[in-house]
Amino acid sequence: VMEPLVRDLYEDMTGYRVSKPECIFQDEEFDFILDEPDGIVELPTGEKRCLEIKTTSSVNLSGWNPGVYGEGGMLPNHYYVQCVQHMRVMGLEKCTVVCCYGFNSGSICVVQIARDPDMEMLLVRAETDFWNEHVLKGIAPDGGLSDEKLSERKSHLWKKLEETKPLSEENRELFGRVSMPFITGNHFYKANRL
């Protein structure tokens, strides 16, 4: 609900063009690695960056500091990993994270992150292990959810997918074996890197 508002606020603050891709991106090398950024920032120079939008209250700002990541700029680790995924899959060199904790330009923390090939390698290794050991083998990770709750979530997502774009028989068969859904958003197709 807040993402479009924060996207517009950031666009107004910076003058940069910000767009929201209407697709899920697929990694060129590992087709099971998918990504859905909150936006793409286009600078006046033509450079494009991933955009990740977060919202929080001022009470939760202790893990945030504006600036360049690693040079004083900070954000929670799990958001950093999400940005590493964005940059790898989309082939972009930088990611801008905008955290809004109020409703004016003074209530925004902006963190810039540069691509890190070593972190990408660690993330791809973890995702590949998860894919091979859980998804392909049909073994649910210990997520702390009951079988009934997992089945309920899977049924809900399956219905949502049926309403958007039909899956191939191969993907339908694989999806039926997955305990936790990996497909999100309203569209699922391979998009070209930016």
N, C-alpha and C positions, 0 to 999 in steps of 0.2 A: 504494500500500500504506500509506503514512504519512498520507495526507490525512485519513481518518476519525479517526485517533488525535490528530492536531494539532487538528482541528475540535473534538473532545471536550475536549481540554485547554484550548483557548481558551474554550469554553463554560463549563467549570468555573472558570476563572480570573476571568471577567468576570461570570458569571451571566446573560449575554445568551442569548437563544434563537438557535440556529444551525441552519439547515436546508440540505439539499442538494437543489436542484432536479433532477428526473429528466428533463430535456429540454435541448434546445439552443434558445436564444433567437434570434429573427430581428429585425433592425433594421426599424423601421416604414417608413422611407423607402427603404432600399436592401436589397432582399430577398436579395442575395448576401452580405451581411455578417451573420455568425453569431457567437454567443458562448455559451460554456459556463463559467459561474463555478464555483468550488469550493464556494461556499456563499452563503447570504443571512443576514446578521446582523440581528436585530430587537432594537432597544434598548427599554428600558422605556417610553420616550416614544412608541413605535410607529414611529419612524423606521427605515427599512430601508437597509442598506448592502450592497454587493457584498463578498464575501470571497474573497481569493486566498491560497492556502496554498503556501508554499515550504519546502523542507528543504535544509540544507547542513551542512557541518562548520564548527567554530569557526575553522578555517584560512581559510575563504572569507568571513569577515564584514567585510572591509575596505570593501565597498561598501554596508554596512548601518549605519543608525543609527536607534534608535527615536524616534518623535515624529511631528510633522506635516510632510509633504513640503513642502519650500520654507522651512521654519522650523526647520531642524536635522535633521529626519527625512530619511533617505536610503535608497534602494534602487537596484539596478542598473537602467539605463535601459530595457532590454527588458522588465522587469517593470512599469515605469511605463506603458509603451505598452499592455501587456496590460490594465491597470486602466482606462486611458482608454477602451478598447474596451468593457469591462464596463459602465461607467457610461453610455456613450452608448446602447448597445443596450438596456440594461435600464431606462433612464430614471431612474437613481438619482443622487443628488448626491454621494455619498461611497463610497469603497472602503477597506476595511481589509485590509492585507497582514500576514499572520502568517508569520514565518520561524522555523522550529524548527531549532536546531542542537544539541540534546541531548534528554533525556527528562524534564525537569521544568520547572516554570513559570519558573525562573530562566534557562532556555535558550531563551527566546523573544524575538524582536524584533518589535514591532508598529509599523507605519507607517500613518498615516492620510493619504489622498489626497482632495482635493476636485476636483470636476469642473472641467475647463478647456475651454471652447468653442473656443478658438483651436487647442489641440492636437487636439481632436476633428476640426476642419475639415482639418487637415493629414493626419491619419490616414485620414479618409474619402477625401480626394483621392488619397492613395497607393493605397488599396484599390481605388478606382474605376479608376484607371489600370491597375493590375495586372489587374483583372477584364476590362477592355476590351481591353487589349493582349495578354494571355496566354490567359486562360480562353476568352473568346469567339472569339478567333482560332485557338485550338488550338496556340499557340506556347509550348513549355515554357520557363520561365525557366532561366537558367544556374545550376543547382543543384549542379553538380559530380558528379552521379550519372550512371552509364551508362544507356543505354536499357534494358538488361536489368534493372538494379536498379529503375528507375522502373516498369517493367512488373510486376515482382515485387511491389512495394509496392501498386500499383494493384489487382492481382489479389487480394491479401490483404484489402484494404479492401472490395473489391467483395463478396467472400464474407461478410465481417462484416455488410455492409449487407443482403445477401440474407437473412441469418439474423434480422434485426430487423424492418424494415418495407420492403415493396417500394417502389421508386421509380416515379414516373410515367414514361411512355414518353419525354416531353420531357426529364426529368432524367436518365433512363438514357442517352439519346442524348448529352446534354451531358457527362455523367460519362465516357462512353467516349472523349471528346476531351481530357479534362483529364489532363495528365501528372503532376501532383501533387494528391492528393486534398484537398478542402476540407471534407469532412464528417467529423466525429469523434464519438466517444461512442457510446452504445448506442441513442439515440433521435434522430429527425430530424423535428421538426414545429414549426410556428409556435406559440409560447407568448405569452400576453398579458404585457405589461410589468407590472412589480410596482407 
